[in-house]
Amino acid sequence: MSISKNTLSFLSKLKQHNNKVWFDENRSSYVEAKTDIISFFDALLPQLRKFDKQIEPELSADKCVFRIFRDVRFSANKTPYKSNMGAAINPGGKKAAVPGYYVHIEPGNSFVAGGSYLPQAVDLTKYRQEIDYNFDEFNAIIRNNTFKKFFGILDQEHKLARPPKGYTADNPAMDYLKLKSFIAFRNFTDKEVLAPNFDKQVIATCNAMFPLMQFLRRSLD
């Protein structure tokens, strides 16, 4: 199953004409794109549940897909709409602060990511503690050949320059303890997004990051 070419076309045009007048004139195209995205994720969820049993059977795509309308109240960017569509597939849905998967559809910038992005301080402390206590296990996950094939290394954005409080510089896990997010990340080209096996590629990507997901979720127990 793929994302429709019309969906990428709509998002491309929306990026060029990001205003309410154009959006209202093309609302039918938006509804078509949204329906396409919802259908894609509704078909994806049962495949995810085959290996991730924490994704609830009652979780549906509408609880995972983000609104296209931007919250501009506290942003310097006042464009009213996002030029992408995406879904966070977590136990409990997109609003749950639980490590999960994120699928981002945007012309020229589609990707699948998973893990925990800029968690609250209390959760970040738990992740770091779990990595410190069980570094051999965590290191085996990150250095697994399948993981490296799909993701290379964990995302390095927001990495601290110095060791976090409570840890010494000689800690063998220091490269990971400095992270403020724990995210595996894989890009997809437009051609791949439009290919009939895109859903299978997304599932394979999520499956490859599942051991990381299990480790992070366990940290919060």
Z-matrix of the N, CA and C atoms (Angstrom, degrees):
N
C 1 1.464
C 2 1.524 1 109.47
N 3 1.296 2 117.06 1 139.37
C 4 1.464 3 122.00 2 -177.05
C 5 1.526 4 110.30 3 -121.07
N 6 1.323 5 114.92 4 171.73
C 7 1.454 6 121.31 5 166.77
C 8 1.526 7 107.74 6 -85.09
N 9 1.312 8 116.65 7 141.03
C 10 1.462 9 120.63 8 -177.53
C 11 1.537 10 111.81 9 -67.57
N 12 1.309 11 114.97 10 143.41
C 13 1.461 12 120.68 11 175.31
C 14 1.526 13 110.83 12 -59.77
N 15 1.324 14 116.28 13 -33.57
C 16 1.465 15 120.65 14 179.11
C 17 1.529 16 111.56 15 -64.33
N 18 1.323 17 116.42 16 -32.21
C 19 1.469 18 120.14 17 178.92
C 20 1.521 19 110.53 18 -66.64
N 21 1.339 20 117.11 19 -46.59
C 22 1.462 21 119.59 20 177.29
C 23 1.521 22 111.02 21 -64.28
N 24 1.319 23 116.85 22 -37.46
C 25 1.463 24 120.66 23 178.72
C 26 1.530 25 110.85 24 -63.41
N 27 1.324 26 116.72 25 -43.48
C 28 1.464 27 120.42 26 178.17
C 29 1.523 28 110.73 27 -61.15
N 30 1.327 29 117.89 28 -44.97
C 31 1.455 30 121.27 29 -178.84
C 32 1.530 31 111.83 30 -65.18
N 33 1.322 32 116.43 31 -35.90
C 34 1.468 33 120.29 32 177.10
C 35 1.524 34 110.92 33 -64.39
N 36 1.313 35 116.01 34 -44.08
C 37 1.468 36 120.54 35 179.93
C 38 1.523 37 111.16 36 -69.03
N 39 1.331 38 116.09 37 -36.95
C 40 1.462 39 119.65 38 178.82
C 41 1.524 40 110.59 39 -63.02
N 42 1.316 41 117.53 40 -37.93
C 43 1.462 42 120.75 41 178.52
C 44 1.529 43 111.29 42 -61.86
N 45 1.321 44 116.03 43 -34.01
C 46 1.464 45 121.48 44 -179.52
C 47 1.527 46 112.15 45 -80.46
N 48 1.329 47 115.90 46 -28.30
C 49 1.471 48 120.69 47 -174.67
C 50 1.525 49 109.63 48 -128.18
N 51 1.326 50 115.74 49 60.65
C 52 1.460 51 120.48 50 -172.52
C 53 1.531 52 110.03 51 -85.66
N 54 1.333 53 114.72 52 76.43
C 55 1.453 54 120.17 53 177.98
C 56 1.526 55 109.25 54 -151.08
N 57 1.316 56 116.50 55 160.60
C 58 1.457 57 121.46 56 -172.68
C 59 1.524 58 112.44 57 -66.92
N 60 1.320 59 117.24 58 -35.90
C 61 1.469 60 119.72 59 -179.07
C 62 1.524 61 110.25 60 -61.38
N 63 1.346 62 115.96 61 -50.31
C 64 1.472 63 118.99 62 -179.94
C 65 1.526 64 110.55 63 -63.70
N 66 1.321 65 116.65 64 -42.13
C 67 1.472 66 120.01 65 -178.36
C 68 1.524 67 110.70 66 -61.27
N 69 1.319 68 117.24 67 -44.58
C 70 1.465 69 120.33 68 -179.73
C 71 1.529 70 111.32 69 -63.99
N 72 1.324 71 115.94 70 -36.78
C 73 1.464 72 120.18 71 179.02
C 74 1.528 73 111.68 72 -69.57
N 75 1.320 74 116.79 73 -23.45
C 76 1.463 75 121.62 74 -177.21
C 77 1.541 76 111.67 75 -116.88
N 78 1.314 77 116.06 76 26.49
C 79 1.465 78 120.36 77 -177.02
C 80 1.525 79 111.98 78 -60.11
N 81 1.318 80 117.44 79 -34.52
C 82 1.469 81 119.57 80 179.74
C 83 1.532 82 110.78 81 -63.30
N 84 1.339 83 117.20 82 -35.53
C 85 1.463 84 120.55 83 177.08
C 86 1.521 85 110.70 84 -68.88
N 87 1.326 86 116.03 85 -36.11
C 88 1.467 87 119.74 86 176.17
C 89 1.527 88 110.55 87 -64.34
N 90 1.310 89 117.09 88 -45.21
C 91 1.469 90 121.02 89 179.83
C 92 1.524 91 109.98 90 -60.90
N 93 1.324 92 117.16 91 -40.43
C 94 1.467 93 121.30 92 177.80
C 95 1.527 94 110.65 93 -63.11
N 96 1.344 95 116.83 94 -43.40
C 97 1.460 96 120.92 95 -179.85
C 98 1.529 97 111.00 96 -66.71
N 99 1.311 98 116.58 97 -42.58
C 100 1.462 99 120.18 98 179.68
C 101 1.528 100 110.95 99 -63.53
N 102 1.337 101 116.36 100 -41.23
C 103 1.466 102 120.91 101 177.81
C 104 1.519 103 110.74 102 -61.92
N 105 1.329 104 116.23 103 -40.14
C 106 1.467 105 121.56 104 178.18
C 107 1.523 106 110.86 105 -62.11
N 108 1.327 107 116.43 106 -45.23
C 109 1.465 108 121.32 107 -179.17
C 110 1.530 109 110.89 108 -65.67
N 111 1.316 110 117.24 109 -44.57
C 112 1.467 111 121.17 110 179.29
C 113 1.527 112 110.18 111 -61.05
N 114 1.321 113 116.58 112 -43.21
C 115 1.470 114 120.95 113 -179.83
C 116 1.523 115 110.71 114 -63.18
N 117 1.331 116 116.20 115 -40.67
C 118 1.453 117 120.47 116 -179.83
C 119 1.529 118 110.58 117 -61.24
N 120 1.322 119 116.58 118 -47.00
C 121 1.464 120 119.34 119 -176.70
C 122 1.527 121 112.22 120 -75.17
N 123 1.306 122 117.97 121 -31.32
C 124 1.464 123 118.98 122 174.93
C 125 1.527 124 110.99 123 -63.95
N 126 1.340 125 116.63 124 -33.52
C 127 1.463 126 120.51 125 176.85
C 128 1.525 127 111.25 126 -76.89
N 129 1.341 128 116.81 127 -26.61
C 130 1.462 129 121.59 128 -176.95
C 131 1.533 130 111.92 129 -77.35
N 132 1.310 131 116.87 130 -36.49
C 133 1.464 132 120.71 131 -173.20
C 134 1.526 133 114.20 132 -56.57
N 135 1.348 134 119.97 133 -46.37
C 136 1.471 135 118.44 134 178.64
C 137 1.521 136 113.36 135 -61.73
N 138 1.338 137 116.71 136 -30.83
C 139 1.465 138 119.59 137 177.84
C 140 1.529 139 111.08 138 -70.23
N 141 1.331 140 116.80 139 -36.86
C 142 1.461 141 120.77 140 177.07
C 143 1.525 142 111.55 141 -65.38
N 144 1.321 143 115.45 142 -38.85
C 145 1.468 144 120.08 143 -177.03
C 146 1.525 145 112.71 144 -65.53
N 147 1.319 146 117.12 145 -17.82
C 148 1.462 147 119.49 146 -179.91
C 149 1.528 148 111.48 147 -63.03
N 150 1.341 149 117.59 148 -30.02
C 151 1.466 150 119.44 149 178.78
C 152 1.522 151 112.45 150 -118.67
N 153 1.334 152 118.16 151 -21.99
C 154 1.462 153 120.64 152 178.92
C 155 1.522 154 108.81 153 -110.93
N 156 1.316 155 115.84 154 92.67
C 157 1.460 156 121.78 155 -173.89
C 158 1.526 157 112.77 156 -73.40
N 159 1.327 158 117.60 157 -9.23
C 160 1.461 159 119.80 158 178.84
C 161 1.531 160 112.49 159 -81.07
N 162 1.319 161 117.33 160 -11.84
C 163 1.460 162 120.55 161 174.61
C 164 1.532 163 107.34 162 -77.02
N 165 1.302 164 116.61 163 110.74
C 166 1.459 165 121.42 164 -170.38
C 167 1.526 166 112.17 165 -64.90
N 168 1.342 167 117.61 166 143.16
C 169 1.467 168 121.33 167 177.87
C 170 1.526 169 112.63 168 -59.41
N 171 1.330 170 117.00 169 -29.60
C 172 1.469 171 119.95 170 -178.03
C 173 1.523 172 112.91 171 -83.24
N 174 1.354 173 117.26 172 -6.93
C 175 1.462 174 120.08 173 179.44
C 176 1.528 175 109.43 174 -70.74
N 177 1.326 176 116.43 175 125.19
C 178 1.464 177 121.59 176 -179.36
C 179 1.522 178 109.82 177 -116.81
N 180 1.317 179 115.72 178 166.34
C 181 1.464 180 120.81 179 -175.17
C 182 1.519 181 112.35 180 -60.26
N 183 1.320 182 118.07 181 -35.48
C 184 1.467 183 119.66 182 -177.32
C 185 1.528 184 112.14 183 -65.36
N 186 1.349 185 117.65 184 -18.80
C 187 1.461 186 121.77 185 175.88
C 188 1.525 187 112.14 186 -88.72
N 189 1.328 188 116.13 187 -3.25
C 190 1.465 189 121.83 188 -177.34
C 191 1.524 190 112.96 189 -114.01
N 192 1.334 191 117.13 190 -33.91
C 193 1.466 192 121.53 191 -174.29
C 194 1.524 193 110.27 192 -78.14
N 195 1.321 194 115.42 193 133.20
C 196 1.459 195 121.18 194 179.74
C 197 1.529 196 111.70 195 -80.60
N 198 1.325 197 115.43 196 152.38
C 199 1.464 198 121.82 197 174.91
C 200 1.523 199 110.15 198 -65.66
N 201 1.310 200 115.71 199 150.34
C 202 1.462 201 120.00 200 177.95
C 203 1.528 202 111.16 201 -85.56
N 204 1.319 203 116.02 202 -12.17
C 205 1.455 204 121.07 203 -178.41
C 206 1.532 205 110.12 204 -82.79
N 207 1.312 206 116.43 205 128.25
C 208 1.459 207 121.30 206 -178.38
C 209 1.522 208 110.57 207 -84.69
N 210 1.325 209 116.13 208 147.05
C 211 1.457 210 122.61 209 170.55
C 212 1.517 211 107.25 210 -90.12
N 213 1.323 212 116.32 211 104.45
C 214 1.473 213 120.92 212 -172.43
C 215 1.532 214 112.18 213 -98.73
N 216 1.319 215 117.87 214 5.22
C 217 1.473 216 120.30 215 -173.58
C 218 1.521 217 112.59 216 -59.40
N 219 1.320 218 117.38 217 -39.16
C 220 1.466 219 120.24 218 -175.36
C 221 1.533 220 111.74 219 -118.65
N 222 1.318 221 116.20 220 24.55
C 223 1.464 222 121.14 221 -176.98
C 224 1.516 223 111.17 222 -118.04
N 225 1.336 224 115.11 223 141.61
C 226 1.464 225 119.45 224 175.10
C 227 1.520 226 110.92 225 -71.47
N 228 1.329 227 116.24 226 -24.93
C 229 1.467 228 121.98 227 177.22
C 230 1.524 229 108.61 228 -84.48
N 231 1.308 230 117.44 229 110.55
C 232 1.455 231 121.91 230 -174.70
C 233 1.531 232 113.30 231 -98.92
N 234 1.343 233 117.69 232 9.78
C 235 1.465 234 118.24 233 175.14
C 236 1.526 235 108.63 234 -62.78
N 237 1.331 236 117.74 235 135.25
C 238 1.473 237 119.99 236 -168.89
C 239 1.519 238 115.83 237 -79.45
N 240 1.346 239 117.58 238 -15.26
C 241 1.462 240 119.01 239 -173.50
C 242 1.526 241 111.42 240 -128.93
N 243 1.325 242 115.65 241 148.80
C 244 1.454 243 121.27 242 171.26
C 245 1.526 244 108.68 243 -75.62
N 246 1.321 245 117.04 244 149.52
C 247 1.470 246 120.47 245 176.46
C 248 1.521 247 110.17 246 -99.73
N 249 1.326 248 115.61 247 25.43
C 250 1.455 249 121.43 248 178.29
C 251 1.519 250 109.28 249 -144.16
N 252 1.322 251 115.25 250 166.19
C 253 1.457 252 121.73 251 170.37
C 254 1.520 253 107.18 252 -128.79
N 255 1.309 254 116.41 253 139.68
C 256 1.450 255 118.89 254 -176.86
C 257 1.498 256 111.95 255 -152.78
N 258 1.327 257 114.86 256 165.34
C 259 1.458 258 121.33 257 -179.33
C 260 1.516 259 110.00 258 -141.62
N 261 1.332 260 115.89 259 136.63
C 262 1.464 261 122.36 260 172.56
C 263 1.511 262 107.81 261 -104.34
N 264 1.322 263 115.78 262 117.38
C 265 1.466 264 121.29 263 -178.09
C 266 1.524 265 107.81 264 -105.65
N 267 1.315 266 114.65 265 96.88
C 268 1.464 267 122.40 266 -179.08
C 269 1.522 268 109.06 267 -124.34
N 270 1.317 269 117.74 268 155.59
C 271 1.458 270 118.37 269 166.20
C 272 1.532 271 108.81 270 -57.28
N 273 1.313 272 117.32 271 119.73
C 274 1.459 273 120.66 272 -177.63
C 275 1.514 274 114.28 273 97.58
N 276 1.333 275 118.23 274 -7.70
C 277 1.459 276 120.67 275 177.58
C 278 1.513 277 113.66 276 96.36
N 279 1.335 278 115.66 277 -177.32
C 280 1.465 279 121.80 278 -170.34
C 281 1.527 280 113.73 279 -64.64
N 282 1.336 281 118.08 280 -23.28
C 283 1.461 282 120.45 281 -177.39
C 284 1.526 283 113.15 282 -88.70
N 285 1.308 284 116.94 283 -7.52
C 286 1.463 285 120.58 284 -177.86
C 287 1.527 286 110.67 285 -78.88
N 288 1.322 287 116.42 286 133.84
C 289 1.471 288 121.48 287 179.98
C 290 1.524 289 110.18 288 -86.19
N 291 1.316 290 115.23 289 61.27
C 292 1.458 291 122.92 290 -177.82
C 293 1.527 292 107.88 291 -126.16
N 294 1.334 293 118.84 292 137.79
C 295 1.468 294 118.98 293 177.45
C 296 1.520 295 111.98 294 -52.62
N 297 1.317 296 115.67 295 131.58
C 298 1.459 297 120.70 296 -177.41
C 299 1.509 298 111.63 297 -156.77
N 300 1.317 299 115.34 298 -164.30
C 301 1.457 300 122.77 299 -175.15
C 302 1.532 301 109.71 300 -107.07
N 303 1.326 302 115.87 301 148.05
C 304 1.458 303 120.62 302 175.50
C 305 1.525 304 108.19 303 -133.07
N 306 1.335 305 115.42 304 126.58
C 307 1.466 306 121.45 305 178.16
C 308 1.525 307 107.64 306 -115.18
N 309 1.310 308 115.79 307 123.92
C 310 1.470 309 123.72 308 -172.90
C 311 1.527 310 108.69 309 -117.24
N 312 1.313 311 116.71 310 121.80
C 313 1.467 312 121.89 311 179.43
C 314 1.519 313 108.94 312 -112.75
N 315 1.322 314 115.43 313 114.51
C 316 1.465 315 122.00 314 -179.22
C 317 1.522 316 108.39 315 -154.47
N 318 1.317 317 118.51 316 128.76
C 319 1.468 318 119.54 317 179.80
C 320 1.530 319 111.75 318 -52.88
N 321 1.326 320 115.43 319 122.71
C 322 1.457 321 121.11 320 179.27
C 323 1.512 322 114.78 321 79.42
N 324 1.339 323 118.14 322 -0.62
C 325 1.471 324 119.90 323 -176.57
C 326 1.527 325 111.52 324 -152.73
N 327 1.316 326 117.45 325 45.30
C 328 1.465 327 120.73 326 178.04
C 329 1.529 328 109.12 327 -88.55
N 330 1.322 329 115.60 328 145.82
C 331 1.460 330 119.03 329 179.39
C 332 1.526 331 110.33 330 -159.70
N 333 1.338 332 113.92 331 164.58
C 334 1.460 333 122.39 332 170.74
C 335 1.514 334 106.94 333 -121.08
N 336 1.314 335 116.04 334 130.68
C 337 1.461 336 121.32 335 178.67
C 338 1.517 337 108.39 336 -131.68
N 339 1.319 338 115.14 337 162.68
C 340 1.457 339 118.37 338 178.37
C 341 1.505 340 111.92 339 -161.84
N 342 1.322 341 115.52 340 149.70
C 343 1.452 342 121.49 341 -179.43
C 344 1.504 343 110.55 342 131.54
N 345 1.331 344 116.43 343 -135.33
C 346 1.461 345 122.16 344 -178.78
C 347 1.521 346 108.99 345 -134.70
N 348 1.341 347 116.52 346 119.82
C 349 1.467 348 122.13 347 -176.60
C 350 1.531 349 109.94 348 -101.96
N 351 1.324 350 116.19 349 118.87
C 352 1.460 351 123.78 350 178.54
C 353 1.536 352 111.70 351 43.27
N 354 1.325 353 116.78 352 61.00
C 355 1.465 354 119.70 353 -179.86
C 356 1.527 355 112.22 354 -65.00
N 357 1.324 356 115.83 355 160.89
C 358 1.456 357 121.13 356 174.62
C 359 1.531 358 109.41 357 -60.33
N 360 1.334 359 115.71 358 156.22
C 361 1.467 360 121.02 359 -173.97
C 362 1.521 361 112.66 360 -55.34
N 363 1.335 362 117.23 361 -39.56
C 364 1.454 363 119.85 362 -178.03
C 365 1.529 364 111.13 363 -64.96
N 366 1.337 365 117.00 364 -38.53
C 367 1.466 366 120.66 365 178.40
C 368 1.525 367 111.42 366 -74.44
N 369 1.321 368 116.87 367 -38.42
C 370 1.464 369 120.51 368 177.95
C 371 1.525 370 110.15 369 -59.76
N 372 1.324 371 116.37 370 -40.17
C 373 1.465 372 120.80 371 177.21
C 374 1.525 373 110.82 372 -61.09
N 375 1.316 374 116.58 373 -41.70
C 376 1.467 375 120.75 374 179.79
C 377 1.530 376 111.30 375 -65.68
N 378 1.339 377 116.82 376 -41.98
C 379 1.472 378 119.90 377 178.68
C 380 1.528 379 110.33 378 -60.96
N 381 1.325 380 115.67 379 -46.92
C 382 1.461 381 119.58 380 -178.06
C 383 1.531 382 110.87 381 -63.63
N 384 1.302 383 116.32 382 -40.11
C 385 1.460 384 119.49 383 179.21
C 386 1.524 385 111.23 384 -63.58
N 387 1.339 386 116.73 385 -42.29
C 388 1.461 387 120.53 386 -179.66
C 389 1.528 388 110.95 387 -65.42
N 390 1.329 389 116.60 388 -39.57
C 391 1.463 390 120.49 389 177.86
C 392 1.526 391 110.40 390 -65.69
N 393 1.320 392 116.26 391 -41.76
C 394 1.461 393 120.76 392 179.68
C 395 1.532 394 111.12 393 -63.75
N 396 1.331 395 116.38 394 -45.15
C 397 1.463 396 120.65 395 -177.26
C 398 1.527 397 112.52 396 -72.75
N 399 1.316 398 117.10 397 -30.45
C 400 1.470 399 121.24 398 -174.08
C 401 1.530 400 110.79 399 -128.34
N 402 1.334 401 115.14 400 48.56
C 403 1.457 402 118.76 401 -174.03
C 404 1.522 403 112.61 402 -65.22
N 405 1.317 404 118.63 403 -36.68
C 406 1.466 405 119.80 404 179.53
C 407 1.523 406 110.57 405 -59.34
N 408 1.324 407 116.70 406 -43.12
C 409 1.467 408 120.67 407 178.89
C 410 1.529 409 110.75 408 -65.58
N 411 1.333 410 116.98 409 -46.34
C 412 1.463 411 120.93 410 -179.32
C 413 1.526 412 110.57 411 -63.37
N 414 1.314 413 116.39 412 -43.58
C 415 1.464 414 121.18 413 -179.18
C 416 1.531 415 111.26 414 -62.69
N 417 1.335 416 115.91 415 -36.68
C 418 1.466 417 120.14 416 178.21
C 419 1.529 418 110.80 417 -64.99
N 420 1.327 419 117.03 418 -35.83
C 421 1.472 420 121.01 419 177.90
C 422 1.519 421 109.92 420 -65.41
N 423 1.318 422 116.66 421 -48.70
C 424 1.467 423 121.70 422 -174.96
C 425 1.525 424 111.78 423 -70.60
N 426 1.329 425 116.73 424 -30.89
C 427 1.462 426 120.73 425 -177.98
C 428 1.527 427 113.19 426 -94.44
N 429 1.323 428 116.71 427 1.37
C 430 1.457 429 120.41 428 176.69
C 431 1.530 430 109.89 429 -59.41
N 432 1.316 431 117.37 430 139.50
C 433 1.469 432 120.63 431 -175.49
C 434 1.521 433 112.70 432 -60.34
N 435 1.324 434 116.84 433 -38.88
C 436 1.466 435 119.29 434 178.86
C 437 1.510 436 110.52 435 -65.26
N 438 1.327 437 116.80 436 -43.66
C 439 1.467 438 120.47 437 178.93
C 440 1.526 439 110.21 438 -60.16
N 441 1.321 440 116.79 439 -47.01
C 442 1.470 441 120.27 440 -178.55
C 443 1.528 442 111.43 441 -64.66
N 444 1.337 443 116.99 442 -35.33
C 445 1.464 444 120.80 443 179.20
C 446 1.521 445 110.94 444 -63.41
N 447 1.319 446 116.19 445 -41.95
C 448 1.464 447 120.18 446 -176.82
C 449 1.528 448 112.73 447 -80.88
N 450 1.337 449 117.64 448 -37.29
C 451 1.461 450 119.87 449 -167.10
C 452 1.528 451 115.15 450 -125.49
N 453 1.317 452 117.57 451 -15.67
C 454 1.459 453 118.81 452 -174.69
C 455 1.515 454 109.61 453 74.30
N 456 1.326 455 116.78 454 -97.65
C 457 1.460 456 121.89 455 178.63
C 458 1.525 457 108.69 456 -127.75
N 459 1.319 458 116.29 457 170.21
C 460 1.458 459 119.83 458 174.20
C 461 1.529 460 109.86 459 -66.38
N 462 1.324 461 115.32 460 150.27
C 463 1.459 462 120.67 461 179.63
C 464 1.531 463 110.34 462 -59.41
N 465 1.333 464 116.37 463 134.96
C 466 1.463 465 121.78 464 -173.41
C 467 1.533 466 113.32 465 -100.51
N 468 1.315 467 118.21 466 4.33
C 469 1.460 468 120.86 467 -179.39
C 470 1.539 469 109.85 468 -62.21
N 471 1.319 470 116.47 469 142.80
C 472 1.476 471 123.96 470 177.22
C 473 1.526 472 112.88 471 68.44
N 474 1.319 473 118.73 472 18.77
C 475 1.458 474 121.03 473 -179.35
C 476 1.534 475 110.59 474 -70.38
N 477 1.323 476 115.99 475 137.11
C 478 1.458 477 120.83 476 178.33
C 479 1.523 478 111.25 477 -68.64
N 480 1.323 479 116.60 478 150.67
C 481 1.466 480 121.71 479 175.69
C 482 1.524 481 110.94 480 -83.61
N 483 1.334 482 116.64 481 -28.01
C 484 1.456 483 121.54 482 -177.03
C 485 1.533 484 109.79 483 -121.19
N 486 1.318 485 118.04 484 160.99
C 487 1.464 486 120.20 485 178.01
C 488 1.523 487 111.16 486 -58.48
N 489 1.325 488 117.81 487 142.16
C 490 1.466 489 119.47 488 176.32
C 491 1.523 490 110.65 489 -67.47
N 492 1.311 491 115.40 490 158.24
C 493 1.462 492 121.00 491 -177.97
C 494 1.526 493 110.79 492 -56.75
N 495 1.338 494 115.29 493 131.81
C 496 1.454 495 120.41 494 177.32
C 497 1.512 496 114.15 495 98.89
N 498 1.367 497 117.30 496 -3.91
C 499 1.457 498 121.03 497 -178.52
C 500 1.522 499 110.09 498 -126.78
N 501 1.309 500 115.81 499 142.74
C 502 1.458 501 120.47 500 179.33
C 503 1.524 502 110.39 501 -93.72
N 504 1.329 503 115.25 502 156.59
C 505 1.466 504 120.71 503 -174.40
C 506 1.521 505 113.00 504 -63.50
N 507 1.335 506 117.78 505 -23.54
C 508 1.464 507 120.48 506 -177.49
C 509 1.532 508 113.04 507 -87.20
N 510 1.331 509 117.60 508 5.99
C 511 1.467 510 120.35 509 177.67
C 512 1.529 511 108.94 510 -62.27
N 513 1.336 512 119.10 511 127.60
C 514 1.477 513 120.54 512 -177.32
C 515 1.527 514 113.63 513 -61.85
N 516 1.332 515 116.77 514 -19.04
C 517 1.470 516 120.29 515 -179.51
C 518 1.526 517 112.20 516 -95.16
N 519 1.332 518 117.79 517 10.16
C 520 1.459 519 120.99 518 -169.05
C 521 1.529 520 113.76 519 -57.01
N 522 1.342 521 118.46 520 -37.43
C 523 1.463 522 120.01 521 -179.87
C 524 1.522 523 111.56 522 -57.43
N 525 1.318 524 117.35 523 -30.44
C 526 1.461 525 121.76 524 -179.58
C 527 1.520 526 111.92 525 -93.65
N 528 1.323 527 117.06 526 -31.53
C 529 1.460 528 119.95 527 179.56
C 530 1.523 529 111.84 528 -66.70
N 531 1.321 530 117.33 529 -24.18
C 532 1.465 531 121.12 530 177.77
C 533 1.531 532 112.77 531 -75.25
N 534 1.313 533 117.26 532 -15.57
C 535 1.457 534 120.12 533 -178.03
C 536 1.522 535 110.79 534 -69.81
N 537 1.328 536 115.84 535 144.57
C 538 1.469 537 121.49 536 174.33
C 539 1.522 538 111.58 537 -105.41
N 540 1.333 539 116.08 538 -9.45
C 541 1.463 540 123.58 539 171.65
C 542 1.525 541 107.51 540 -133.60
N 543 1.326 542 115.40 541 154.90
C 544 1.467 543 120.43 542 177.67
C 545 1.521 544 106.80 543 -127.37
N 546 1.341 545 114.48 544 89.28
C 547 1.459 546 120.99 545 -169.62
C 548 1.525 547 110.97 546 -128.77
N 549 1.335 548 115.48 547 128.11
C 550 1.466 549 122.43 548 167.80
C 551 1.522 550 107.20 549 -96.14
N 552 1.323 551 117.52 550 142.54
C 553 1.470 552 120.95 551 -165.04
C 554 1.525 553 109.87 552 -144.88
N 555 1.349 554 116.72 553 131.05
C 556 1.465 555 121.14 554 177.16
C 557 1.527 556 110.12 555 -138.60
N 558 1.335 557 116.26 556 126.19
C 559 1.468 558 121.75 557 178.12
C 560 1.518 559 112.09 558 -83.25
N 561 1.336 560 115.41 559 154.80
C 562 1.455 561 122.40 560 174.09
C 563 1.525 562 109.23 561 -133.08
N 564 1.327 563 115.91 562 138.72
C 565 1.457 564 120.47 563 175.78
C 566 1.533 565 109.72 564 -77.70
N 567 1.325 566 116.22 565 164.71
C 568 1.469 567 119.84 566 176.30
C 569 1.526 568 110.44 567 -59.95
N 570 1.325 569 116.11 568 -38.46
C 571 1.463 570 120.16 569 178.99
C 572 1.515 571 111.13 570 -59.97
N 573 1.329 572 117.09 571 -41.39
C 574 1.464 573 120.97 572 179.14
C 575 1.527 574 111.27 573 -68.38
N 576 1.326 575 116.93 574 -37.93
C 577 1.465 576 121.07 575 179.29
C 578 1.529 577 110.91 576 -64.36
N 579 1.317 578 116.65 577 -34.70
C 580 1.459 579 121.57 578 -178.07
C 581 1.526 580 113.20 579 -86.94
N 582 1.334 581 117.03 580 -7.11
C 583 1.468 582 120.57 581 -178.63
C 584 1.531 583 110.54 582 -72.49
N 585 1.340 584 117.32 583 147.16
C 586 1.475 585 120.19 584 -176.96
C 587 1.524 586 114.76 585 -63.60
N 588 1.335 587 117.76 586 -16.31
C 589 1.465 588 120.16 587 -179.79
C 590 1.532 589 112.26 588 -103.09
N 591 1.333 590 117.46 589 18.77
C 592 1.463 591 119.88 590 -177.77
C 593 1.526 592 111.71 591 -59.00
N 594 1.323 593 117.63 592 -39.55
C 595 1.464 594 119.44 593 179.11
C 596 1.523 595 111.19 594 -60.67
N 597 1.311 596 116.85 595 -38.66
C 598 1.472 597 120.64 596 179.27
C 599 1.523 598 110.51 597 -67.22
N 600 1.335 599 116.68 598 -35.99
C 601 1.464 600 120.24 599 177.43
C 602 1.532 601 111.13 600 -67.10
N 603 1.313 602 116.18 601 -38.96
C 604 1.468 603 120.21 602 177.15
C 605 1.525 604 110.37 603 -64.45
N 606 1.326 605 116.73 604 -45.15
C 607 1.461 606 121.17 605 -179.98
C 608 1.528 607 110.72 606 -62.91
N 609 1.333 608 117.61 607 -44.04
C 610 1.466 609 120.95 608 178.60
C 611 1.527 610 110.59 609 -61.06
N 612 1.336 611 116.67 610 -37.91
C 613 1.460 612 121.38 611 178.94
C 614 1.523 613 110.73 612 -66.45
N 615 1.321 614 116.75 613 -45.95
C 616 1.469 615 120.90 614 178.86
C 617 1.526 616 111.08 615 -64.21
N 618 1.321 617 116.34 616 -38.24
C 619 1.467 618 120.47 617 179.20
C 620 1.530 619 110.26 618 -64.20
N 621 1.333 620 116.47 619 -37.80
C 622 1.459 621 120.78 620 -179.56
C 623 1.530 622 111.94 621 -66.98
N 624 1.332 623 116.62 622 -29.22
C 625 1.464 624 119.50 623 179.83
C 626 1.536 625 112.71 624 -94.28
N 627 1.331 626 117.15 625 -2.23
C 628 1.457 627 120.64 626 -176.07
C 629 1.529 628 113.37 627 -59.72
N 630 1.347 629 120.52 628 -40.99
C 631 1.471 630 118.68 629 176.50
C 632 1.531 631 113.19 630 -57.56
N 633 1.337 632 116.85 631 -38.53
C 634 1.465 633 120.57 632 175.05
C 635 1.523 634 109.96 633 -62.86
N 636 1.332 635 116.10 634 -42.75
C 637 1.463 636 121.00 635 -179.85
C 638 1.523 637 110.54 636 -59.67
N 639 1.328 638 116.76 637 -45.18
C 640 1.458 639 120.96 638 -180.00
C 641 1.524 640 111.20 639 -61.10
N 642 1.316 641 116.23 640 -43.47
C 643 1.463 642 121.25 641 -179.74
C 644 1.531 643 110.48 642 -61.74
N 645 1.337 644 117.00 643 -47.14
C 646 1.459 645 120.36 644 -177.77
C 647 1.524 646 111.82 645 -66.77
N 648 1.329 647 116.77 646 -42.51
C 649 1.471 648 118.91 647 179.22
C 650 1.526 649 111.30 648 -63.28
N 651 1.308 650 115.79 649 -39.48
C 652 1.465 651 119.54 650 178.65
C 653 1.522 652 111.04 651 -62.14
N 654 1.315 653 116.23 652 -32.23
C 655 1.468 654 120.37 653 -179.97
C 656 1.506 655 112.03 654 -59.76
N 657 1.321 656 117.36 655 -29.11
C 658 1.456 657 121.70 656 -175.17
C 659 1.523 658 112.72 657 -87.51
N 660 1.325 659 117.88 658 -8.88
C 661 1.471 660 120.85 659 -178.67
C 662 1.525 661 111.72 660 -66.05
